[in-house]
Every structure is written in structure tokens, then in C-alpha cells.
Amino acid sequence: QVQLVESGGGSVQPGGSLRLSCAGSGSIFSIYAMGWYRQAPGKERELVARISSGGSTNYADSVKGRFTISRDYGKNTVYLQMNSLKPEDTAVYYCNCIDSWGQGTQVTVSS
């Protein structure tokens, strides 16, 4: 079982930035794709961004051009850089690898 721990959430004003981190156990990052998902109150969990083992990325249309996913193989960590944040980005953000999920980190965008 892969263990994932997210950090970096918080509260920010519209237009602000946050960087989320997801630290994983084991030598998983060179093998599997990693993803960031989010779930807002009353909504389904949705894919935000995904990065393959080779570094290829894809994004939800709603975050393209604003969010960037990256990975550091040496640190077993995946990042989500979030810029130009909007109130509709408010959600709990989860890191995912195969069938493992982190505990989630809250992101709140509000003036």
C-alpha cells in the first residue's frame, strides 16, 4: 500500500497562489502516474491534474494555464502549483497514486 501525505493548503484571496505537496512512501514515483483531485462541498470528486511516470501531464479544462503539476523523483514528491486562484477552486484537494489516497488538504479562495 502506498502512503501519501499532502500539505500546503490554506486560505488565499482571489488571484493568489498556493503550492500543494504530496509526499509518498516507497519507490513509487518512478513507476506510477500521480494525480491531484479535488472535491467541493456537494460535488463529485474530480481530476485536476495528472502526471505520468515519464512526466507527461494533463489538466482539467478549468485549471489549464493556471495550475502546474510536477514531480521530484529524488524527493518522492509531487507538487501542484496553483496560480490565479478563483473562488470556484475552493475544495479539499487529494493526492492519488493507483488506489491510494492522501488525507486531503483544504484550499479556500475567498475575499
Disulfide bonds with the S-S distance in Angstrom:
Cys22-Cys95 2.07
